[in-house]
Every structure is written in structure tokens, then in C-alpha cells.
Amino acid sequence: GPIILDTYRVIADFEKTSKHEIGLHSGDLVEIVEKNPNGWWFCQLESKRGWVPASYLEPLDGPEEAEDADPDYEGELHVTIQAYKAEQEDEISLELGETVEVIHKLLDGWWVVRKGDETGHFPSMFLQNAGKKDKY
Amino acid sequence: SIKNPPQNPPPRPPAEMRKKIG
């Protein structure tokens, strides 16, 4: 049978920065083809197809419904595979090769990670799973 | 076919939509 795609509403204007992305206007309705955990979703809007940031979309059915996984306060060990310098006050700066605990995997691709006493958002695409944390 | 997603982090949500930590 036909594949039914999820429809999402655009919540803010988005200007594309590469040819594989598509621009969006607030209020547009898009159909989602693929949800990549790095926060880029492949969608179609009328005859256009391309990647858009998941953070600019809300589900058409039940915008109040939380789609994100629950936080895991124990943390899941990950290693940074690329450095990132925080640009917002709720982000965390990390060098390449640092081990962190991922405590909340958000669909927008900006996961909440903990490093020592510091907690902040970090791009999931710069993280690699390092296996289950040893509790002992 | 679907091309690979962009290799740069997606933009953060608009300020008023950001989830608070905690």
C-alpha cells in the first residue's frame, strides 16, 4: 500500500545554506521522509525535497506531544569525534577525543551532555557511542 | 535517492523553543 508520511508544521522561517537543503516559511506543512538522529530531517514540500532542521518543525497531530526520548541521568558514555566551541550559553565546548555522558538525546540533534560539573547542549553528529557505562 | 545529510550541525531551535536543561 501507499506509504503514509508524517506531516509537520514549520514553526519559523529557515533559509537554506546548501543545495541539499530546502528553505521553509513559518506555517508550511512538510512531509518527513527520513529522521536522521543528527537533527537533519529529509522532507518534501510540494515538489521540493531536501534536508531541514528538525528543530524548526512541530508535529501536525499533537504539537504538545513530547517525541523526545526520556533523559537518562546515569548517562551513556560517548567520545567526541570533532571539537565544538559553544556559541550559546546553554551549549558546552569540547575538544576532540573527550569522553562525556549523554543524558538526553533530543531529536533536534543537540544532545545534553555532562562532562564533570559542566552540562550543556552539544551536536550529536560530533559524538560516537563508547559503550555502556561501567557502574562499578 | 536521499543524499547524505549536511555535515554541519543543524541550527539550534528558535530561542523561545529551546528546551531547558534539567
Backbone of each chain as nested JSON, in Angstrom:
{
  "chains": [
    {"id": "A", "residues": [
      {"number": 1, "name": "GLY", "atoms": {"N": [0.816, -1.193, 0.0], "CA": [0.0, 0.0, 0.0], "C": [0.857, 1.253, 0.0]}},
      {"number": 2, "name": "PRO", "atoms": {"N": [0.216, 2.398, -0.081], "CA": [0.982, 3.656, -0.1], "C": [1.653, 3.909, 1.246]}},
      {"number": 3, "name": "ILE", "atoms": {"N": [2.778, 4.551, 1.196], "CA": [3.478, 4.912, 2.431], "C": [2.924, 6.246, 2.918]}},
      {"number": 4, "name": "ILE", "atoms": {"N": [2.425, 6.257, 4.148], "CA": [1.906, 7.496, 4.721], "C": [3.05, 8.186, 5.465]}},
      {"number": 5, "name": "LEU", "atoms": {"N": [3.342, 9.397, 5.044], "CA": [4.432, 10.141, 5.682], "C": [3.865, 11.051, 6.767]}},
      {"number": 6, "name": "ASP", "atoms": {"N": [4.637, 11.223, 7.85], "CA": [4.243, 12.147, 8.913], "C": [4.286, 13.583, 8.388]}},
      {"number": 7, "name": "THR", "atoms": {"N": [3.266, 14.351, 8.752], "CA": [3.23, 15.757, 8.36], "C": [3.608, 16.627, 9.562]}},
      {"number": 8, "name": "TYR", "atoms": {"N": [4.475, 17.607, 9.316], "CA": [4.912, 18.542, 10.352], "C": [4.662, 19.963, 9.895]}},
      {"number": 9, "name": "ARG", "atoms": {"N": [4.466, 20.839, 10.872], "CA": [4.266, 22.254, 10.598], "C": [5.563, 23.0, 10.887]}},
      {"number": 10, "name": "VAL", "atoms": {"N": [5.907, 23.927, 10.0], "CA": [7.119, 24.734, 10.177], "C": [6.83, 25.856, 11.171]}},
      {"number": 11, "name": "ILE", "atoms": {"N": [7.694, 25.995, 12.192], "CA": [7.422, 26.98, 13.251], "C": [8.224, 28.267, 13.099]}},
      {"number": 12, "name": "ALA", "atoms": {"N": [9.191, 28.277, 12.177], "CA": [9.975, 29.502, 11.971], "C": [10.59, 29.443, 10.578]}},
      {"number": 13, "name": "ASP", "atoms": {"N": [10.834, 30.606, 9.995], "CA": [11.459, 30.639, 8.67], "C": [12.853, 30.023, 8.734]}},
      {"number": 14, "name": "PHE", "atoms": {"N": [13.204, 29.279, 7.694], "CA": [14.546, 28.687, 7.602], "C": [15.111, 28.969, 6.217]}},
      {"number": 15, "name": "GLU", "atoms": {"N": [16.294, 29.57, 6.199], "CA": [16.97, 29.866, 4.946], "C": [17.99, 28.779, 4.675]}},
      {"number": 16, "name": "LYS", "atoms": {"N": [17.906, 28.134, 3.515], "CA": [18.811, 27.02, 3.243], "C": [20.236, 27.518, 3.033]}},
      {"number": 17, "name": "THR", "atoms": {"N": [21.196, 26.679, 3.409], "CA": [22.603, 27.076, 3.294], "C": [23.369, 26.165, 2.341]}},
      {"number": 18, "name": "SER", "atoms": {"N": [22.703, 25.14, 1.788], "CA": [23.352, 24.303, 0.776], "C": [22.28, 23.772, -0.157]}},
      {"number": 19, "name": "LYS", "atoms": {"N": [22.696, 23.218, -1.291], "CA": [21.719, 22.81, -2.306], "C": [20.928, 21.572, -1.904]}},
      {"number": 20, "name": "HIS", "atoms": {"N": [21.399, 20.862, -0.882], "CA": [20.652, 19.675, -0.454], "C": [19.626, 20.003, 0.621]}},
      {"number": 21, "name": "GLU", "atoms": {"N": [19.54, 21.286, 0.99], "CA": [18.531, 21.723, 1.946], "C": [17.419, 22.437, 1.176]}},
      {"number": 22, "name": "ILE", "atoms": {"N": [16.256, 22.609, 1.819], "CA": [15.217, 23.444, 1.226], "C": [14.822, 24.529, 2.23]}},
      {"number": 23, "name": "GLY", "atoms": {"N": [14.471, 25.671, 1.698], "CA": [14.043, 26.78, 2.552], "C": [12.619, 26.563, 3.028]}},
      {"number": 24, "name": "LEU", "atoms": {"N": [12.31, 27.094, 4.201], "CA": [10.984, 26.917, 4.792], "C": [10.427, 28.255, 5.246]}},
      {"number": 25, "name": "HIS", "atoms": {"N": [9.106, 28.338, 5.227], "CA": [8.434, 29.505, 5.801], "C": [7.543, 29.037, 6.934]}},
      {"number": 26, "name": "SER", "atoms": {"N": [7.462, 29.861, 7.958], "CA": [6.6, 29.555, 9.094], "C": [5.192, 29.239, 8.589]}},
      {"number": 27, "name": "GLY", "atoms": {"N": [4.633, 28.117, 9.061], "CA": [3.288, 27.724, 8.651], "C": [3.247, 26.706, 7.528]}},
      {"number": 28, "name": "ASP", "atoms": {"N": [4.369, 26.535, 6.804], "CA": [4.433, 25.5, 5.764], "C": [4.151, 24.132, 6.376]}},
      {"number": 29, "name": "LEU", "atoms": {"N": [3.55, 23.247, 5.585], "CA": [3.363, 21.859, 6.018], "C": [4.285, 20.978, 5.178]}},
      {"number": 30, "name": "VAL", "atoms": {"N": [5.122, 20.183, 5.859], "CA": [6.081, 19.331, 5.15], "C": [5.849, 17.872, 5.53]}},
      {"number": 31, "name": "GLU", "atoms": {"N": [6.185, 16.976, 4.608], "CA": [6.105, 15.542, 4.886], "C": [7.512, 15.018, 5.11]}},
      {"number": 32, "name": "ILE", "atoms": {"N": [7.676, 14.21, 6.169], "CA": [9.002, 13.75, 6.548], "C": [9.283, 12.379, 5.946]}},
      {"number": 33, "name": "VAL", "atoms": {"N": [10.397, 12.287, 5.231], "CA": [10.8, 11.035, 4.586], "C": [11.782, 10.279, 5.474]}},
      {"number": 34, "name": "GLU", "atoms": {"N": [12.701, 10.999, 6.089], "CA": [13.698, 10.352, 6.955], "C": [14.059, 11.274, 8.105]}},
      {"number": 35, "name": "LYS", "atoms": {"N": [14.102, 10.695, 9.331], "CA": [14.504, 11.459, 10.507], "C": [15.902, 11.026, 10.909]}},
      {"number": 36, "name": "ASN", "atoms": {"N": [16.915, 11.812, 10.576], "CA": [18.275, 11.459, 10.96], "C": [18.525, 11.93, 12.388]}},
      {"number": 37, "name": "PRO", "atoms": {"N": [19.14, 11.068, 13.235], "CA": [19.37, 11.466, 14.635], "C": [20.308, 12.657, 14.798]}},
      {"number": 38, "name": "ASN", "atoms": {"N": [20.963, 13.076, 13.712], "CA": [21.825, 14.254, 13.838], "C": [21.034, 15.555, 13.784]}},
      {"number": 39, "name": "GLY", "atoms": {"N": [19.697, 15.44, 13.648], "CA": [18.861, 16.63, 13.693], "C": [18.468, 17.19, 12.338]}},
      {"number": 40, "name": "TRP", "atoms": {"N": [19.014, 16.612, 11.257], "CA": [18.588, 16.987, 9.907], "C": [17.558, 15.975, 9.434]}},
      {"number": 41, "name": "TRP", "atoms": {"N": [16.401, 16.45, 9.034], "CA": [15.359, 15.557, 8.517], "C": [15.168, 15.804, 7.03]}},
      {"number": 42, "name": "PHE", "atoms": {"N": [14.961, 14.696, 6.282], "CA": [14.713, 14.807, 4.842], "C": [13.212, 14.92, 4.637]}},
      {"number": 43, "name": "CYS", "atoms": {"N": [12.794, 15.99, 3.985], "CA": [11.359, 16.207, 3.849], "C": [10.994, 16.65, 2.441]}},
      {"number": 44, "name": "GLN", "atoms": {"N": [9.703, 16.589, 2.171], "CA": [9.214, 17.126, 0.907], "C": [8.168, 18.186, 1.16]}},
      {"number": 45, "name": "LEU", "atoms": {"N": [8.257, 19.225, 0.337], "CA": [7.338, 20.356, 0.424], "C": [6.917, 20.628, -1.016]}},
      {"number": 46, "name": "GLU", "atoms": {"N": [5.654, 20.239, -1.332], "CA": [5.184, 20.307, -2.714], "C": [6.177, 19.549, -3.605]}},
      {"number": 47, "name": "SER", "atoms": {"N": [6.807, 20.196, -4.578], "CA": [7.68, 19.454, -5.488], "C": [9.141, 19.448, -5.024]}},
      {"number": 48, "name": "LYS", "atoms": {"N": [9.417, 20.116, -3.907], "CA": [10.803, 20.214, -3.431], "C": [11.109, 19.139, -2.392]}},
      {"number": 49, "name": "ARG", "atoms": {"N": [12.343, 18.655, -2.418], "CA": [12.788, 17.687, -1.42], "C": [14.164, 18.096, -0.932]}},
      {"number": 50, "name": "GLY", "atoms": {"N": [14.387, 17.957, 0.358], "CA": [15.711, 18.275, 0.873], "C": [15.75, 18.188, 2.388]}},
      {"number": 51, "name": "TRP", "atoms": {"N": [16.931, 18.491, 2.934], "CA": [17.138, 18.404, 4.381], "C": [16.745, 19.703, 5.063]}},
      {"number": 52, "name": "VAL", "atoms": {"N": [16.098, 19.561, 6.219], "CA": [15.727, 20.73, 7.02], "C": [16.013, 20.418, 8.492]}},
      {"number": 53, "name": "PRO", "atoms": {"N": [16.22, 21.455, 9.318], "CA": [16.465, 21.194, 10.746], "C": [15.192, 20.762, 11.467]}},
      {"number": 54, "name": "ALA", "atoms": {"N": [15.273, 19.653, 12.188], "CA": [14.113, 19.146, 12.919], "C": [13.606, 20.16, 13.936]}},
      {"number": 55, "name": "SER", "atoms": {"N": [14.51, 21.012, 14.426], "CA": [14.132, 21.974, 15.461], "C": [13.154, 23.026, 14.952]}},
      {"number": 56, "name": "TYR", "atoms": {"N": [12.985, 23.125, 13.631], "CA": [12.074, 24.115, 13.06], "C": [10.705, 23.519, 12.749]}},
      {"number": 57, "name": "LEU", "atoms": {"N": [10.467, 22.282, 13.209], "CA": [9.227, 21.58, 12.883], "C": [8.503, 21.147, 14.142]}},
      {"number": 58, "name": "GLU", "atoms": {"N": [7.162, 21.117, 14.054], "CA": [6.379, 20.504, 15.126], "C": [5.369, 19.579, 14.464]}},
      {"number": 59, "name": "PRO", "atoms": {"N": [5.048, 18.451, 15.148], "CA": [4.112, 17.516, 14.528], "C": [2.74, 18.155, 14.352]}},
      {"number": 60, "name": "LEU", "atoms": {"N": [2.131, 17.902, 13.207], "CA": [0.811, 18.477, 12.921], "C": [-0.217, 17.907, 13.882]}},
      {"number": 61, "name": "ASP", "atoms": {"N": [-0.113, 16.621, 14.162], "CA": [-1.017, 15.991, 15.118], "C": [-0.377, 16.042, 16.492]}},
      {"number": 62, "name": "GLY", "atoms": {"N": [-0.96, 16.821, 17.383], "CA": [-0.471, 16.857, 18.756], "C": [0.863, 17.537, 18.929]}},
      {"number": 63, "name": "PRO", "atoms": {"N": [0.942, 18.852, 18.658], "CA": [2.208, 19.567, 18.836], "C": [2.698, 19.565, 20.278]}},
      {"number": 64, "name": "GLU", "atoms": {"N": [1.781, 19.274, 21.218], "CA": [2.187, 19.265, 22.635], "C": [2.875, 17.948, 22.999]}},
      {"number": 65, "name": "GLU", "atoms": {"N": [2.655, 16.958, 22.155], "CA": [3.166, 15.626, 22.462], "C": [4.695, 15.607, 22.411]}},
      {"number": 66, "name": "ALA", "atoms": {"N": [5.297, 15.123, 23.485], "CA": [6.758, 15.048, 23.516], "C": [7.218, 13.836, 22.722]}},
      {"number": 67, "name": "GLU", "atoms": {"N": [8.089, 14.07, 21.749], "CA": [8.594, 12.98, 20.933], "C": [9.984, 12.549, 21.372]}},
      {"number": 68, "name": "ASP", "atoms": {"N": [10.632, 13.423, 22.139], "CA": [11.996, 13.118, 22.56], "C": [11.998, 11.942, 23.533]}},
      {"number": 69, "name": "ALA", "atoms": {"N": [13.066, 11.193, 23.514], "CA": [13.239, 10.119, 24.486], "C": [13.373, 10.738, 25.874]}},
      {"number": 70, "name": "ASP", "atoms": {"N": [13.117, 9.931, 26.908], "CA": [13.29, 10.431, 28.271], "C": [14.775, 10.607, 28.563]}},
      {"number": 71, "name": "PRO", "atoms": {"N": [15.098, 11.575, 29.451], "CA": [16.514, 11.727, 29.825], "C": [17.018, 10.506, 30.586]}},
      {"number": 72, "name": "ASP", "atoms": {"N": [18.298, 10.256, 30.475], "CA": [18.949, 9.153, 31.18], "C": [20.028, 9.782, 32.055]}},
      {"number": 73, "name": "TYR", "atoms": {"N": [19.67, 10.005, 33.345], "CA": [20.565, 10.792, 34.2], "C": [21.834, 10.046, 34.575]}},
      {"number": 74, "name": "GLU", "atoms": {"N": [21.837, 8.733, 34.379], "CA": [23.087, 7.989, 34.605], "C": [24.1, 8.336, 33.518]}},
      {"number": 75, "name": "GLY", "atoms": {"N": [23.59, 8.616, 32.339], "CA": [24.458, 8.996, 31.233], "C": [24.949, 7.805, 30.442]}},
      {"number": 76, "name": "GLU", "atoms": {"N": [25.128, 8.018, 29.15], "CA": [25.65, 6.995, 28.251], "C": [26.967, 7.546, 27.689]}},
      {"number": 77, "name": "LEU", "atoms": {"N": [28.038, 6.79, 27.882], "CA": [29.35, 7.313, 27.508], "C": [29.501, 7.477, 25.998]}},
      {"number": 78, "name": "HIS", "atoms": {"N": [29.958, 8.641, 25.617], "CA": [30.263, 8.938, 24.217], "C": [31.609, 9.651, 24.161]}},
      {"number": 79, "name": "VAL", "atoms": {"N": [32.249, 9.567, 22.996], "CA": [33.52, 10.261, 22.773], "C": [33.308, 11.283, 21.66]}},
      {"number": 80, "name": "THR", "atoms": {"N": [33.877, 12.466, 21.838], "CA": [33.747, 13.484, 20.787], "C": [34.651, 13.118, 19.615]}},
      {"number": 81, "name": "ILE", "atoms": {"N": [34.094, 13.156, 18.408], "CA": [34.882, 12.866, 17.201], "C": [35.179, 14.156, 16.444]}},
      {"number": 82, "name": "GLN", "atoms": {"N": [34.736, 15.268, 17.01], "CA": [35.08, 16.583, 16.473], "C": [34.922, 17.599, 17.59]}},
      {"number": 83, "name": "ALA", "atoms": {"N": [35.816, 18.586, 17.622], "CA": [35.718, 19.643, 18.635], "C": [34.579, 20.584, 18.271]}},
      {"number": 84, "name": "TYR", "atoms": {"N": [34.015, 21.226, 19.291], "CA": [32.984, 22.241, 19.05], "C": [33.089, 23.299, 20.134]}},
      {"number": 85, "name": "LYS", "atoms": {"N": [33.033, 24.551, 19.726], "CA": [33.088, 25.661, 20.664], "C": [31.678, 26.225, 20.838]}},
      {"number": 86, "name": "ALA", "atoms": {"N": [31.245, 26.333, 22.086], "CA": [29.883, 26.787, 22.37], "C": [29.635, 28.169, 21.78]}},
      {"number": 87, "name": "GLU", "atoms": {"N": [28.443, 28.336, 21.182], "CA": [28.036, 29.64, 20.648], "C": [26.865, 30.231, 21.422]}},
      {"number": 88, "name": "GLN", "atoms": {"N": [26.183, 29.382, 22.184], "CA": [25.071, 29.837, 23.022], "C": [25.411, 29.487, 24.458]}},
      {"number": 89, "name": "GLU", "atoms": {"N": [24.753, 30.183, 25.39], "CA": [25.12, 29.981, 26.8], "C": [24.716, 28.608, 27.337]}},
      {"number": 90, "name": "ASP", "atoms": {"N": [23.766, 27.934, 26.659], "CA": [23.357, 26.609, 27.141], "C": [24.102, 25.477, 26.43]}},
      {"number": 91, "name": "GLU", "atoms": {"N": [25.157, 25.821, 25.663], "CA": [25.96, 24.8, 24.986], "C": [27.24, 24.542, 25.772]}},
      {"number": 92, "name": "ILE", "atoms": {"N": [27.953, 23.466, 25.407], "CA": [29.206, 23.118, 26.079], "C": [30.306, 23.015, 25.022]}},
      {"number": 93, "name": "SER", "atoms": {"N": [31.486, 23.53, 25.349], "CA": [32.647, 23.438, 24.452], "C": [33.434, 22.188, 24.793]}},
      {"number": 94, "name": "LEU", "atoms": {"N": [33.797, 21.408, 23.775], "CA": [34.592, 20.2, 23.998], "C": [35.635, 20.059, 22.908]}},
      {"number": 95, "name": "GLU", "atoms": {"N": [36.784, 19.488, 23.294], "CA": [37.839, 19.195, 22.32], "C": [37.594, 17.813, 21.717]}},
      {"number": 96, "name": "LEU", "atoms": {"N": [38.343, 17.496, 20.673], "CA": [38.297, 16.17, 20.058], "C": [38.789, 15.118, 21.057]}},
      {"number": 97, "name": "GLY", "atoms": {"N": [38.093, 13.987, 21.11], "CA": [38.558, 12.862, 21.917], "C": [38.174, 12.917, 23.382]}},
      {"number": 98, "name": "GLU", "atoms": {"N": [37.284, 13.821, 23.764], "CA": [36.846, 13.888, 25.161], "C": [35.706, 12.895, 25.404]}},
      {"number": 99, "name": "THR", "atoms": {"N": [35.724, 12.276, 26.575], "CA": [34.659, 11.356, 26.957], "C": [33.614, 12.107, 27.773]}},
      {"number": 100, "name": "VAL", "atoms": {"N": [32.354, 11.956, 27.364], "CA": [31.256, 12.652, 28.044], "C": [30.125, 11.67, 28.296]}},
      {"number": 101, "name": "GLU", "atoms": {"N": [29.191, 12.08, 29.167], "CA": [27.984, 11.296, 29.404], "C": [26.815, 11.983, 28.711]}},
      {"number": 102, "name": "VAL", "atoms": {"N": [26.139, 11.257, 27.82], "CA": [24.951, 11.796, 27.161], "C": [23.76, 11.524, 28.07]}},
      {"number": 103, "name": "ILE", "atoms": {"N": [23.09, 12.59, 28.514], "CA": [21.964, 12.384, 29.434], "C": [20.611, 12.662, 28.792]}},
      {"number": 104, "name": "HIS", "atoms": {"N": [20.585, 13.284, 27.612], "CA": [19.298, 13.482, 26.932], "C": [19.521, 13.576, 25.427]}},
      {"number": 105, "name": "LYS", "atoms": {"N": [18.973, 12.591, 24.716], "CA": [19.098, 12.574, 23.254], "C": [17.891, 13.271, 22.647]}},
      {"number": 106, "name": "LEU", "atoms": {"N": [18.071, 14.524, 22.269], "CA": [16.969, 15.305, 21.707], "C": [16.936, 15.139, 20.191]}},
      {"number": 107, "name": "LEU", "atoms": {"N": [15.711, 15.116, 19.655], "CA": [15.53, 14.889, 18.221], "C": [16.125, 15.999, 17.371]}},
      {"number": 108, "name": "ASP", "atoms": {"N": [16.312, 17.181, 17.968], "CA": [16.839, 18.292, 17.171], "C": [18.342, 18.172, 16.905]}},
      {"number": 109, "name": "GLY", "atoms": {"N": [18.952, 17.094, 17.423], "CA": [20.356, 16.836, 17.127], "C": [21.327, 17.502, 18.089]}},
      {"number": 110, "name": "TRP", "atoms": {"N": [20.801, 18.222, 19.079], "CA": [21.645, 18.877, 20.09], "C": [21.42, 18.174, 21.419]}},
      {"number": 111, "name": "TRP", "atoms": {"N": [22.255, 17.177, 21.682], "CA": [22.072, 16.354, 22.872], "C": [22.623, 17.057, 24.108]}},
      {"number": 112, "name": "VAL", "atoms": {"N": [22.029, 16.719, 25.265], "CA": [22.511, 17.254, 26.533], "C": [23.598, 16.315, 27.056]}},
      {"number": 113, "name": "VAL", "atoms": {"N": [24.789, 16.845, 27.239], "CA": [25.908, 16.019, 27.7], "C": [26.498, 16.608, 28.979]}},
      {"number": 114, "name": "ARG", "atoms": {"N": [27.138, 15.712, 29.748], "CA": [27.761, 16.112, 31.012], "C": [29.233, 15.757, 30.959]}},
      {"number": 115, "name": "LYS", "atoms": {"N": [30.048, 16.705, 31.387], "CA": [31.5, 16.471, 31.487], "C": [31.916, 17.058, 32.831]}},
      {"number": 116, "name": "GLY", "atoms": {"N": [32.168, 16.188, 33.799], "CA": [32.471, 16.682, 35.136], "C": [31.29, 17.445, 35.699]}},
      {"number": 117, "name": "ASP", "atoms": {"N": [31.516, 18.692, 36.111], "CA": [30.446, 19.504, 36.704], "C": [29.665, 20.281, 35.648]}},
      {"number": 118, "name": "GLU", "atoms": {"N": [30.11, 20.186, 34.4], "CA": [29.524, 21.022, 33.362], "C": [28.511, 20.229, 32.534]}},
      {"number": 119, "name": "THR", "atoms": {"N": [27.402, 20.885, 32.207], "CA": [26.367, 20.263, 31.378], "C": [25.963, 21.256, 30.3]}},
      {"number": 120, "name": "GLY", "atoms": {"N": [25.713, 20.76, 29.081], "CA": [25.273, 21.659, 28.017], "C": [24.905, 20.9, 26.772]}},
      {"number": 121, "name": "HIS", "atoms": {"N": [24.339, 21.622, 25.814], "CA": [23.974, 21.017, 24.533], "C": [25.219, 20.898, 23.647]}},
      {"number": 122, "name": "PHE", "atoms": {"N": [25.281, 19.788, 22.879], "CA": [26.417, 19.51, 22.005], "C": [25.877, 18.794, 20.758]}},
      {"number": 123, "name": "PRO", "atoms": {"N": [26.475, 19.069, 19.579], "CA": [25.947, 18.432, 18.358], "C": [26.129, 16.904, 18.392]}},
      {"number": 124, "name": "SER", "atoms": {"N": [25.015, 16.178, 18.206], "CA": [25.092, 14.711, 18.268], "C": [25.982, 14.156, 17.163]}},
      {"number": 125, "name": "MET", "atoms": {"N": [26.102, 14.864, 16.048], "CA": [26.908, 14.338, 14.933], "C": [28.404, 14.35, 15.255]}},
      {"number": 126, "name": "PHE", "atoms": {"N": [28.788, 15.016, 16.333], "CA": [30.191, 15.042, 16.75], "C": [30.461, 14.054, 17.875]}},
      {"number": 127, "name": "LEU", "atoms": {"N": [29.504, 13.143, 18.137], "CA": [29.645, 12.171, 19.225], "C": [29.605, 10.75, 18.68]}},
      {"number": 128, "name": "GLN", "atoms": {"N": [30.368, 9.869, 19.325], "CA": [30.356, 8.458, 18.984], "C": [30.144, 7.665, 20.263]}},
      {"number": 129, "name": "ASN", "atoms": {"N": [29.223, 6.702, 20.201], "CA": [28.918, 5.902, 21.384], "C": [30.146, 5.114, 21.828]}},
      {"number": 130, "name": "ALA", "atoms": {"N": [30.445, 5.174, 23.123], "CA": [31.626, 4.476, 23.648], "C": [31.213, 3.271, 24.476]}},
      {"number": 131, "name": "GLY", "atoms": {"N": [29.97, 2.827, 24.358], "CA": [29.516, 1.642, 25.084], "C": [28.926, 1.986, 26.429]}},
      {"number": 132, "name": "LYS", "atoms": {"N": [28.334, 0.984, 27.049], "CA": [27.641, 1.191, 28.325], "C": [28.602, 1.602, 29.424]}},
      {"number": 133, "name": "LYS", "atoms": {"N": [28.082, 2.469, 30.3], "CA": [28.888, 2.955, 31.41], "C": [29.078, 1.828, 32.434]}},
      {"number": 134, "name": "ASP", "atoms": {"N": [30.295, 1.706, 32.933], "CA": [30.593, 0.725, 33.985], "C": [30.147, 1.316, 35.316]}},
      {"number": 135, "name": "LYS", "atoms": {"N": [29.153, 0.668, 35.93], "CA": [28.585, 1.248, 37.151], "C": [29.408, 0.891, 38.392]}},
      {"number": 136, "name": "TYR", "atoms": {"N": [30.404, 0.034, 38.251], "CA": [31.091, -0.436, 39.454], "C": [32.492, 0.153, 39.596]}}
    ]},
    {"id": "B", "residues": [
      {"number": 1, "name": "SER", "atoms": {"N": [17.108, 9.106, -4.937], "CA": [17.69, 8.607, -3.691], "C": [18.028, 9.778, -2.771]}},
      {"number": 2, "name": "ILE", "atoms": {"N": [18.067, 9.501, -1.484], "CA": [18.343, 10.543, -0.499], "C": [19.846, 10.744, -0.37]}},
      {"number": 3, "name": "LYS", "atoms": {"N": [20.267, 11.959, -0.582], "CA": [21.683, 12.269, -0.395], "C": [22.012, 12.274, 1.101]}},
      {"number": 4, "name": "ASN", "atoms": {"N": [23.283, 12.224, 1.396], "CA": [23.677, 12.284, 2.802], "C": [23.263, 13.621, 3.4]}},
      {"number": 5, "name": "PRO", "atoms": {"N": [22.916, 13.621, 4.69], "CA": [22.545, 14.886, 5.329], "C": [23.746, 15.828, 5.4]}},
      {"number": 6, "name": "PRO", "atoms": {"N": [23.481, 17.116, 5.594], "CA": [24.579, 18.079, 5.732], "C": [25.55, 17.638, 6.828]}},
      {"number": 7, "name": "GLN", "atoms": {"N": [26.804, 17.964, 6.654], "CA": [27.835, 17.543, 7.604], "C": [28.1, 18.573, 8.701]}},
      {"number": 8, "name": "ASN", "atoms": {"N": [27.312, 19.629, 8.694], "CA": [27.417, 20.642, 9.754], "C": [26.223, 20.488, 10.689]}},
      {"number": 9, "name": "PRO", "atoms": {"N": [26.4, 20.822, 11.973], "CA": [25.268, 20.694, 12.899], "C": [24.095, 21.555, 12.444]}},
      {"number": 10, "name": "PRO", "atoms": {"N": [22.878, 21.048, 12.625], "CA": [21.711, 21.858, 12.254], "C": [21.612, 23.078, 13.155]}},
      {"number": 11, "name": "PRO", "atoms": {"N": [20.944, 24.13, 12.684], "CA": [20.791, 25.306, 13.548], "C": [20.013, 24.953, 14.804]}},
      {"number": 12, "name": "ARG", "atoms": {"N": [20.323, 25.653, 15.887], "CA": [19.57, 25.477, 17.139], "C": [18.126, 25.921, 16.909]}},
      {"number": 13, "name": "PRO", "atoms": {"N": [17.222, 25.405, 17.731], "CA": [15.834, 25.857, 17.622], "C": [15.757, 27.361, 17.883]}},
      {"number": 14, "name": "PRO", "atoms": {"N": [14.703, 28.007, 17.369], "CA": [14.489, 29.413, 17.732], "C": [14.501, 29.543, 19.259]}},
      {"number": 15, "name": "ALA", "atoms": {"N": [15.044, 30.648, 19.768], "CA": [15.318, 30.798, 21.207], "C": [14.15, 30.387, 22.096]}},
      {"number": 16, "name": "GLU", "atoms": {"N": [12.927, 30.797, 21.696], "CA": [11.776, 30.538, 22.574], "C": [11.372, 29.062, 22.581]}},
      {"number": 17, "name": "MET", "atoms": {"N": [11.905, 28.281, 21.65], "CA": [11.545, 26.866, 21.559], "C": [12.574, 25.951, 22.229]}},
      {"number": 18, "name": "ARG", "atoms": {"N": [13.682, 26.528, 22.69], "CA": [14.753, 25.677, 23.234], "C": [14.341, 25.018, 24.523]}},
      {"number": 19, "name": "LYS", "atoms": {"N": [14.726, 23.773, 24.648], "CA": [14.415, 23.039, 25.869], "C": [15.435, 23.405, 26.943]}},
      {"number": 20, "name": "LYS", "atoms": {"N": [14.896, 23.651, 28.128], "CA": [15.77, 23.946, 29.261], "C": [16.41, 22.655, 29.761]}},
      {"number": 21, "name": "ILE", "atoms": {"N": [17.618, 22.753, 30.214], "CA": [18.298, 21.589, 30.77], "C": [17.836, 21.385, 32.201]}},
      {"number": 22, "name": "GLY", "atoms": {"N": [17.559, 20.132, 32.553], "CA": [17.241, 19.849, 33.948], "C": [15.845, 19.3, 34.102]}}
    ]}
  ]
}
